[in-house]
Amino acid sequence: MKVIFTISIFCFFYLSHLTCKNIEKESPKLIQGVLDLTNYNYQNMPTVSLIGEWKFTPGQLAMTENKDTIIVTIPDNPHWNTYNPNQNGLATGFGIGSYFLTIIPPKEPINLSLDFHIVFSDCKIFQNGILIGSIGNIYGEKEGFDRRPLQIELLPTNGEKFHLTILLRNRFYQAGGIRFLPQLGTSESLSKARDKDIFEQSLIVGGLFFLGLYQLGVYFTRGRILGSLYFFLFCQIMALQILATGTRSLFLIVGENSSELVFRINFFSQYAGAISGLYYFYSLTREYITSYVIHGMCGIILIPVFITIFGPIYTISYLHLYVLTALTFLLAIAVYLIFRYIRDKRYGYIYLGLSSILLIGSASNDIILSLLHITEPMLLPYGILLFVFFQSIFLSKHISNEIITAELNLKAANYQLVQSEKMSSLGVMVASVAHEINSPLSAVIASGTAIEEKITEHFRLLSKTYPIPNDVIPIFLSIINLALNQNEILSTKETRQYKHDLVKQIENLGIVDPENKADFFVSLGLREIPKDWIPILTGKDGNALLDLAERAVSIFQGTKTIRIAALRAVKIAQSLKKFTHFDPNAEKQIINLSDSIDMVLTIFENSMKQGIDLTTQFEEIPPIECYPDELNQVWTNMIQNAIQSMNGKGNLKIKIGQTETKGKAYVFVSIEDSGTGIPKDLETKIFDPFFTTKPIGEGTGLGLYITKQVIEKHQGTIKLETKPGKTIFTIYLPTTLE
């Protein structure tokens, strides 16, 4: 992988250097409008770019220099707008001008030609005052423009210097003047250079075309993967772009008289290519940015796309720089998506990142040069070729990975269907059982309540029917109230200590059977006998009173136990009924998260009695919008895994709270256990489908996989912190779903 990266970076900089070298090569340059080729060897370097200082007369069609003639440097001054002011209210860039240069030919006789590429302008070219070539009509008003490169053969010079005059009129493009450097050389060398360019462009276009077709085939045969479709569109549009910006390539296809069509294709392909490229990146990185941003930016670029089809030529050229500025925002979004993809080290990130850097780097180079009205070196064709090559590798791997994932998802879905069917059947049975349990439990609750009421009423009337003194009745009733309101659960150590103290106190008071009496007082939650009880309890009827109170308390505590147990059974039945209910088509609901977790904890209460110390810390949080049945499955999986990781003994801590990230409110649930932890080499695998470390028959490997799917469906995240003796899963959920 490192080798591929190194080679690609080398190719990029080599091509950049090679392109620049064609211009900056040691070659003669125009100085004060004179090109001296006296000692130039055309055998070593068959073509010369007319780079350097030209003489220019702004606003005039003059055959000779005059007092208004100035020196301009081409290509450093990429257009004449700054030194050739508009005339007669013409649009920016429009107008006329005259260029002059003098050429001193080599000593040996040679037949020279001029390769001219005057875009969107009309011109006439004179050698020593004799017309030797023309493009368009510099005096015409309604004629179309011609953007084909023109090769003009110069007149024989017999080794003497000669003068070239170029009369230029711009009436189509907002950047006027000579923008593309003319080439001087032999007719044969210029033709070879042109043929070489056409051949290179044909190779690039052919590669784009066929690689795009391959991805179109992938789209129709491998599950309608949108990335392949967008990549196909990008390849075809970029092929048009390279043809349109080439020397003569597209004219060989659409005909010699199609300059306006080529012009429109050039700009259309630039803008539409950026849109298709951005959608391609977005198809791979949907989770990193909202679709509204993508649709909004591309919608803006669609306006100039339609203008390139239906608008006037000047409007297209006038808007071009503004559109290029807008395209920089698309590039910025693409860079952001690629950066996120690489940072997360997702599948094939090296291929995607490398090729994208090459493409965006070359595109940025061309956009910047276009904004500066500089025509060379343009690197986009080479960047596109390298991008498409690596993307083809990336997509092949990416699609294969998606197919494998789809197969795993299908297996998981089949398993879930089976499990759902089981749960559905179980739900019907549980609903029936719950109904059968609720009926007798309701009777138990009602009976227990009736017993409490009757016995309470009986002892209120006891003084009228039994010989209990009136001064004893308040103490008797206070004993009953203590029994009914006793909710404190004492530890074994505390019970022994309190009983030991009470036994001594009872022995000192002379009350018989101190051990049993101490047990009775401890069950009431007493640490010592109240002082106002002592005279009654030590009296002659004290033992009888205690016996009667003990029996009454036993009745009350029994009925209380019946009621608590029955309510507990009802709660379990209701929790089981809710737990087994699963509706895959359920709509979002607003629930209290703590109620959902309490319900699941009720199901697992028996499992935790054996040695799990449960600690809960539930903050007050707002209700959240969610799919309750699916979240119940999440809590079930997480709590069950925690219990199993501790082998049924340890500390389980569950926290609920709220936080805020990037201005968006989230609630979180953390589940911490004191188990053995998760090995580092397994941390990235635990959410994979069918991955499990449990023995055969004890786990399917789908619990955490389903958990992650449900959390992502809720637009949340799950994070893991683990080490021996402490594992924490923290789940973050937004308070509302989009």
N, C-alpha and C positions, 0 to 999 in steps of 0.2 A: 504493500500500500504506500509506503514511504517512497519507493522507487517511482511509482506512478505520479505521485505528487511532485517529486523533484523534476521528472521529465516534463511534466505539463507546465510547470512554472518556467522551466528553461525555454520551452517552445514559445510561450507567451512573450518573454522578454527578447528572445531571438527574433521573432517575427517583428516585434516593435523596432528592434535595432535595425533589422534588414530594411524595413520600410523607410525609416528615417535615413538610412545610409544612402538610399537611392537619390535623396535630395542633397544630403550634406556631403556626398562623395567629392573627392578632390576633382573638381571640374571648373572650367572657366565661368566667370560671372560677368554680368553686365556692369560696367563702370561708367557712370555719366552717359548712359545710353549706348555704350560701345561694347561689343563682344569680340574680343581678340582671340581668334582660333589659329593664329600663325603657327604656333608650335604644338598644336593639338593633334593627337594621334587617334584617329577614328577606328583604327584596328583594335586598340585596347578598350576603348569606350565608344561604342557606335552611336550613342544618343546623348544629347546635351539638353538639360532643362534650361530654359531662358529665365534664370533666376538672377535678381539683382536690380540695378537702378535703370528704370525706364524713363524716357522723356514723355511727358503727357501735357496736352493742351486741353484744359477743361472747357466744356460748353461750346466747343467748336468742331466742325468737320473740316479740318485744315490739312492740306497736303504737305506743308512744311512747318518747321518750328517758327515761333514768333515770340513777342515779348511776354505773352501769357504762359509760355511753356514752363512747366515745373518738373522736378525730379520726383518720381514715386518709386518705392521699393516693393517689388512683387516677389514672394507672397506676403511680406511683412505688413503691407497695407492691403488687406484682403478685398476691399471694394472701394469704389470711388466716392462713396456718400459723404465722406468727411472733407474732400477737397474738390468736389464737383457739385456745387449747390444746385438745387432744383431750379428749373427754368419754366417760366410761363405757368406757374401753378401746378406743375406735374407732381405726381405722387412720389414718395420717397424712393430714391434710387433711379428714377427715370431720368432720361436726358441723353446727351451726346458727348463725345469726347474723341480725341485723336492721340494715338500712341506712336512713338517713333523709336527706332533703334538702328544702329549701324553695325554690320557684321563684317569682320575682316576674316576671309576664309583661310583654310590651311594652305600651305605652300604647294602640296601635291594637288593636282586636279581631282575634284570630286563633285558628284551631282548630289546636291542637298535637297531635302524636302522638309516641310513644316507640318507638324501634327497639331492641329488646332482643335480645342474643345471649348468653344464659347457657348456657355449655357444661357438660354433665355434672352439672347441678344441678337441683333442683326449687325453684320460687319462687312466691310470690304477691305481686302488686303492688297497693297501695292508694293512692287519692287522697283525702286528707282522710277517711281511715277507710273509704272505699267501695272494695270490690274491683273493679278495672278489668281485670285480666288475670292469668293464671297459666300456669305451665309445669310439667307433671308434678304430683305430689302430695307436698307437704312432709310429710305424715303417713304416706305409704305406705311399705311395706317391700319389696314384691316387684315393683312396677311398673318398667318399663324407663325409660330416660331419653329426653329429647327435646332434640336439639341444633340444631333448626331456628331460624333467626332469627324473632323475633316482633314484629310491629308492633301497638302498643296505642294506640288513640285516647283522648286525655285528655278528661275532662269539661269542659264550658264553665266558665270562671272569671269572666267579666264584668270582666276586668282586675284581679282581686284575686289576691293571692299564695295559693299552695296548697302542701300538703305531700304528699310521696311517701314511702311506706313500702314497703320490699322485704324480705319474710321469705324467707330463703334456707336451703336445706338441701342439703349436698353429700354424696353417698353413692356416687360413681362414680370420682372422679378424685382423685389424691393432692395436687393443688394446688387448694385451695378458695377460694371467694369470687368476687366480680365481677372477671373478668380481661379481658374485652373491653368497651371503653367503650360505654355506651348513647348513642344519638344522639337529639337532640331537634329536631323541625322539623315542618313541615306534612306531612300525609299524602302530598300530591302530591310534595313535594320528596324525602321519604324513599323513595318508590317509584321516582322517577327515579334517585336515587343507587344504589338496589339494582339497577335495570335496567341502569344503566351498568356496574356491577361485573360483572353476569352477561354483558353484551355483551363486555367486555374479556376476561373469562375464556374465553368461547366462542371468541374470535379466537385466543387463545393455544393453547387445547386443540385447535382445528381445525388450526392450523399444525403443532403437534406430531404430531397424528394422521396427517396426509397426508404430511409429510416423513418420518415413520417408515415409512409404507407404501411410499414411494418407495425407501427404503434396503432394505426387505425384497425389493422387486422386483429391486433391484441384486444382492442376495445370491443369488437364485435364477437370475439370468440372466447374471451376470458372474463366474463361477468360485468361488462359495461363499466370498466374502471375509468373514471373521469380524467385522471391524470394522463392516460394514454390519448384520449380524445383531444385534450388541450395541447398536448405535445405535438400531435399530428398537425393541428391548426398552426401552431407556432412554426413548425418546420416548413410548411407550405408558404406561409406568409413571408418568412425570412428568405426563402428561395426567390420569391418575387422581388424582395428588397435588393438582393445581391444582383439579380438580373437588371433591375432598373437603374442601379448605380454603376453598373459595368460600362465598359467602353462602347461596345456594339452588341452585346449578347442579346438583349431583349429585342433589338431591332431585327435580328435574324429570325425572330419568332413572329412578331406582330407586323413587320413590314417597315419600309424605309420612311413612310409618311405618317408615322404614328408618334411624333414627338410629344404631343399633348397627352396622349394615353400613357406614354412612358413616364411623363411628369407626374400624372395623377397616381399611377401605380407606385412610384417612388415614395410619395408622401403617405399614401394610404397604407403601404406595408410598414412604414416606420411606426405609425400610430397603432394600427391594428395588431402589429407584432408585439408591442409593449403590453397591450390588453391581454392577448392570449398567453403571453409569458407570465404575467402576474397571476392570471387565473390558474395557470399550471402550478406555480408555487403554492397558491392558496389551496389547491386540491390536496396537496401533501401536508399542509400545516393548518388545517381549519381551526384547531383548538387555540391557536395563538392570537387570533385577531377576529373581531366580529365581521360578519359578512357585509354589514352596512358600510364599513370603510371601503372594502373592495368594490362593492357595487357603485358606491358614490364616486370614487376616483375614476373608475373605468367609465362611468356614465358621463363624466366631464369630458374625457378624451373621445367619447363617441361623437361628440358634436363636431370637432374638426375632422373626424373620420368621414362623416357624411358630407362635410364641406369639400373634402378631396374628391368626392364622387360627383357632386352636383354644383359646387361653387365656382366662381370665376377664378382664373389662374392667379391673378394678382392677390386676391383675398387669401388664397392658400399660402402663397409665399409670404404675405404680410404677417399672417398668424403663426408662421412656422416657429419663429424664435420663442413666442409665448407658449406654444405647445411643447417645445423642447423643455422649457422651464417647468411646465406641469409634469412632464415625463420624469423629471428628476425626483418628484415626490413618489411616483410609482417605483422608481429604482430604490428609493429609501425604504419603502414598505417591503419590497422584495428582499433587501438586505436584512431588514429586521426579522422577517420570517425565516430566512436561511440561518441567521445567527442563532435564533431560538432552537431551530432544528439541530444545529451542530452542538450547541451547548448541552442539549439533552441527550446527545450521542444516540440519536435514533438510528434505526436500521439504514445502512448505506449512507451515513452522514458525510463520510469522506468524499464519496463520488459526487453527491449533490453539492456539497460545499465547494469542492475544488472547481467543478465545471461552472458553477454559478459565479464564483469569483472571476473566472476567466471571461464569462459573458458580460457581467456587470462592469468589469474593468474596461473591456474594449468598448462597450456601449457608452460608458461615462467619458472615455477619451473622445469618441466621435461627437457626443453631445457638446462637450466643452469646446471642441474645435469649431463646431457649427455655430455655437453662440458667439465665438470670436471671429466667425467668417473665415476660418482657416480650412483649407481643403486637404491637407496632408499632415501627418500620416493617418489614414483611416484604418482602424484595426477590426471593425465589427465583423467582416466576413470570416476572418480567422478565429475570432472569439466564438462566433456562432458554430463554426465547424467543430472546434474542440468541445464546446458545450454540448452539442448534439451527440457527439461520440460518447462522452462520459455519461450523459443522461440515458443513452440507450442501454449502457451497462447497468446504470442505477435502476432504471425502470424494470429491466429484466429481473434483477434481484428483488426489487421491491414487489413486483407482481407475484413472483414465486413465493415470497414471504406472505403476501396477502392470501394467496391460495391455500398455503399451509394453515394460516390462521383461520381462514374460512372453514377449512375441514375440521379443525379443532373446535371451532364455534358450533359447527353442525353436530359434532359428537356431544358437545356440552348441551346443545339445545335438545337433542334426542333424549339425553339423560334427564334433563329438566322436565321434558314432557312426561317421561315415565314417573319421575318423582311427583310432578304435579298431579298426575292421575292418582298416585297413591295417596297424596295429601287430600285430594278431593274426596276419595272414598273414606279416608280416615276422618275427614271433616264431617261427613254425613253421620258416621258412627258416633263421633264425639258429641255432635249436636243432640243425637238421640240419647246417649248416655247422660249428658249434662241435664237433659230434661228429666230423665228418670231419677237422677241424683237430687236435683233441685226440689222435687216434690216431697220426698221424705225429710230432706233437710229443712224445708220450710215448716213442716210439721214439728220437727224437733225444736226449731227456734221459737215457734209459737208456744209450744208446750213449756219450754224453759222459761219464757217470759211470764206465762200464766202462773207457774209455780212460784216465781219470785214475788209476783203481786199478791198471791194468796197467802204465802208465808209471812210476807211483810205485814199484811193486814191482820193476820192471826196474832203476831206478837205485839202489835199495837193494842189489841184487845185482851192481851194475856192477863193483865191485872184484874180484869173483870171475871175471868174464868179460872185463874190459877192463883194460889196464895203467894204471889210474889209482892213483896212490899213496894210501895210507890217510890221510895228513895233508892231502890235497887234498879228500877226500870231504866232510868237514864244511862246507868253504867252498862246494863245489858244491851240497850240499843246502840250505844257507842261502840261496843264490841262488834255488833252486826255491821255497823257502818265501816269500821276498819277493815272487816273481811271483804266487803263489797268493793271498797275503793283501793284495795291493795294491788298496786301495779308494779311496784319496785321488785326487781329480780336480783336477789343477793347471790354473791359468789359462795362457793362451798366454804372458803376460808372465813368469810364474814359471818356465815350462818353458824359455824362452830364457835366463833368468838362470842357472838351475841348469846348463844344458848348457854355457854359456859358462865357468863356473867349473870344470866337470869336464873340459872340453877342455884347459884350461891345466894341470890336475893330471896328466892322462894324458900330455900332451906332456912334462912334466917328468920323468915316470917312464920315458919312452922306449918306451911301448907303441905299436905300429903302429896305423894307422887310428883316430886319436883321435875323429874325428867320429862314426863308427858306434858306437864303444865308448861314447861319451858318451850317445848316444841310448839305448843298451841300459841303462846305469845309471840314467838318468832314468826309463825305463819301470818300473824296479824301485822307484822312489821314493827313490833315494839322492841326498843332497846332496853327499856326498864319499865317496871310497873308504875302507872300513874299514882301519885300520892293519895288522890281521892278515892281510889279503888281499894286501897289497903284495908281500911276498916271493914268494908263489906266482905272482902275475900277472906279475911281472918276471922270473921264472925262464924256463928254456928251453922248458917246456911251457905257459907262461902263455897264449900265443895260442890254442893248441889247446884248452886248458881253456875259454877264453872262447867260442870257436866252438861247442864242444859245449854249454855252458850256454845260449848264445843260441838254439840249435836246440831244446833241451829246453823253455826258457821259452816259445818260440813255440807249441810243442805244447800246453803247459798253458794258456796264455792263450787259445788257440783253443778248447780244450774248455770252458774257463770261459765264454767268450763264447757258445758253443753253448747251454750250460745256462741262462745268464741270459736270452738271447733267447727260448729256448723257454718259460721260466717267464713271461716277459713276454707272449708270445703267448697262453699259457693264461689269464693274468689278464685280458687284453683280451677273450678269448672268453667268459670267465665274466661279466665286467662287462656285455658286450653282451647276453648271454643274460638277466641279471637286469634290465637296463634295458628291454628290449623286453617283458618279462613284465608284464602289467597285468591284474589281476583286479578288476572293478568291484564284486564281491560279497565282496572279501577282508575278513577280520576284523582287528580291531586286534591289533598285535603290539608286543612290547617290543624295541627295537633300540638300537644305539649310533649316535648321530647322525654321528659322525666317519666310521664305515664307509660310511654312505650317501653322504656328500659325497665321500669318496675314490673310491668307485665311479664317480660322475659325472665327477670330475676325470680319471679314467683314460680315459673316452670322449673328453674334450676335450683330452687331452695333445698330440695332434698339432697341433691348432689353436693351442695356446699356445706351441709350439716356435718359431714364426716371429718372435716379438718380445714375448711377454707375460712379464713378470717376476712369477711367482706367489709370494706369501708367505702361509703358513698359520700360524695361532696357535690351536691346539685345546687348550682347558683340559680337565682331567679332570672330566667331568660324569656324572651318573647316567644310565642308559638311560631312554628315554622311551617312552610308549605312543602308537602312531600307526598310520597306514595307510602302510606303507613305499612301495608303488608310487606313491601320489599325491605323497608328499614327494619322491621321485626326480624327478617331473615338475617340481616347484617348483624344485629345485636346477638342473635342466637349463635351465629358462626363464631363471632369474636369471643363471647363469654365461654362457649364450649371449648374453643381452642385453648383459652387461658386455663380452664380447669384441667384439661388433659395435659397441658405442658407442665403443670405442678403435680401431676399424679394424684390429684385430689387433696393435696395438703399444701398450704401456703397462704400468702396474702394477696387478695384481689382488691384493687382500688379502682373505682369508677368515678370520673369527674365530668361534670357538665358546666360549660361556661360560654362566654361569648367574646368575640374579638372583632377587629376591623382590619382589612387589608385593601390597600389602594382605594380607599373610600367606600368599600363595600362591606356590609355587615355579614358576619359569619357566626355560627354557633359551633362549638366543638365538643366532642365526646372523647375522652381518653380512657383507655382500658389498660391497666398496668397489672402485671402478674410477677410473681417471684420465681418463675420457672427457670429452666436451664438456659434460656435465650436461643437465638437463631444464629448459626454460624455465618460468618461474613460471606463465604462463597455461595450461600443459599439465599441471601437477602434479595437478590434480583430475580430469583426463580419462584418465590413463594406465591406470587400472584399468577403464575402460569397455569393454564388449565391442565388438570390431571397430574399436577406435581404434588406429591405427598411424601412425608417421611414416616407415616404411620404403617404398621404392619398390614398385610393384605387382609381385606375384610373389615378394617376399622376406619378407612377413609377413602374417599373417591378422588381427592385432590381438586375438588371444585369449590370448596367453601370460600377460600380467600379470592379465588377468581371471580366467583359470583358477587362476593362482597365488593370488589373493586368495580365491577360492571355497574352495580346498583349505585355506588357512590358517584361514579362519573355520570350516570344518568341524572343524578341530582345536582350535577355541575359542581361537585365537591372534590376533595382530595383526601388521600390517606397517607400518613407519614409513619415511619417506623424508627424507633430508637431501641436498640437491644444490646445487652451484655449479660453475662452469666448472673442470674439472680434478679434481673430487672429487664423486662420487656414492656415497651409502651407503644400501643397503636393509638394514634390520634386522628380522628376523623373530623374534617371541616366541612360544614354544609352551609350554603347561603340560606338566609331566612326566607327568601322567595325564589321561585324558579322562573326563568325566562321562557 
